[in-house]
Amino acid sequence: MASNEEILAGLAEIVNEETGLPTDAVQLDKSFTDDLDIDSLSMMTIVTLAEEKFEVRIPDEEVQNLTTVGDAVNYIAQAQA
């Protein structure tokens, strides 16, 4: 089970690989759409890569609730528990 800091770092790497955004731009309070300008297609790719990296399942209906990076970190942490 990864710590919240490890999940954040892993998500930042995934976002960097998918969008080219610097990893330090990916902060807990940042919105995927409003702050990081990630579109729905890129978001689905990020979710798929996060599922593989953290060995969790994020149902499609839950993805819409992951508006901030912090939401995603918390969801993954709970899914791993």
C-alpha positions as CSV (number, residue, x, y, z in Angstrom):
1,M,0.0,0.0,0.0
2,A,1.4,3.4,-1.1
3,S,1.4,6.4,1.2
4,N,-0.5,9.5,0.1
5,E,2.8,11.2,-0.8
6,E,3.8,8.2,-3.0
7,I,0.4,8.2,-4.7
8,L,0.7,12.0,-5.4
9,A,4.2,11.5,-6.8
10,G,3.0,8.6,-9.0
11,L,0.0,10.6,-10.3
12,A,2.3,13.6,-11.0
13,E,4.6,11.3,-13.1
14,I,1.6,9.9,-15.0
15,V,0.2,13.4,-15.6
16,N,3.6,14.5,-16.8
17,E,3.9,11.6,-19.2
18,E,0.4,12.1,-20.6
19,T,0.3,16.0,-20.8
20,G,3.8,17.2,-20.4
21,L,2.9,19.3,-17.3
22,P,5.8,19.5,-14.8
23,T,5.3,17.2,-11.9
24,D,5.4,20.0,-9.4
25,A,2.3,21.5,-11.0
26,V,0.3,18.5,-9.8
27,Q,-0.7,19.5,-6.3
28,L,-3.5,18.1,-4.1
29,D,-5.7,21.2,-4.5
30,K,-5.4,21.4,-8.3
31,S,-8.5,20.6,-10.4
32,F,-7.8,18.3,-13.3
33,T,-9.9,20.3,-15.7
34,D,-9.7,23.9,-14.4
35,D,-6.1,24.1,-13.2
36,L,-4.3,21.4,-15.1
37,D,-6.4,21.7,-18.3
38,I,-6.8,18.0,-18.7
39,D,-9.5,16.9,-21.1
40,S,-11.8,13.9,-20.7
41,L,-9.8,11.7,-23.1
42,S,-6.5,12.4,-21.3
43,M,-8.3,11.9,-17.9
44,M,-9.4,8.4,-19.0
45,T,-5.8,7.6,-20.0
46,I,-4.5,8.9,-16.6
47,V,-7.1,6.8,-14.8
48,T,-6.1,3.7,-16.7
49,L,-2.4,4.3,-16.0
50,A,-3.1,5.0,-12.3
51,E,-5.1,1.8,-12.1
52,E,-2.2,-0.2,-13.5
53,K,0.4,1.6,-11.3
54,F,-1.5,1.4,-8.0
55,E,-3.3,-1.9,-8.8
56,V,-6.7,-0.5,-8.1
57,R,-10.0,-0.3,-10.0
58,I,-11.6,3.1,-10.5
59,P,-15.1,2.5,-12.0
60,D,-16.1,4.9,-14.8
61,E,-18.9,6.4,-12.7
62,E,-16.4,7.3,-10.0
63,V,-14.1,9.1,-12.4
64,Q,-16.5,12.1,-12.6
65,N,-16.2,12.5,-8.8
66,L,-12.4,12.9,-9.0
67,T,-12.3,16.6,-9.7
68,T,-9.1,17.4,-7.9
69,V,-5.7,15.6,-7.6
70,G,-6.5,15.2,-3.9
71,D,-9.8,13.4,-4.7
72,A,-7.8,11.0,-6.8
73,V,-5.1,10.5,-4.1
74,N,-7.8,9.8,-1.5
75,Y,-9.7,7.4,-3.7
76,I,-6.6,5.4,-4.6
77,A,-5.5,5.3,-0.9
78,Q,-9.0,4.0,0.2
79,A,-9.1,1.5,-2.7
80,Q,-5.7,0.1,-1.6
81,A,-6.8,-0.2,2.1
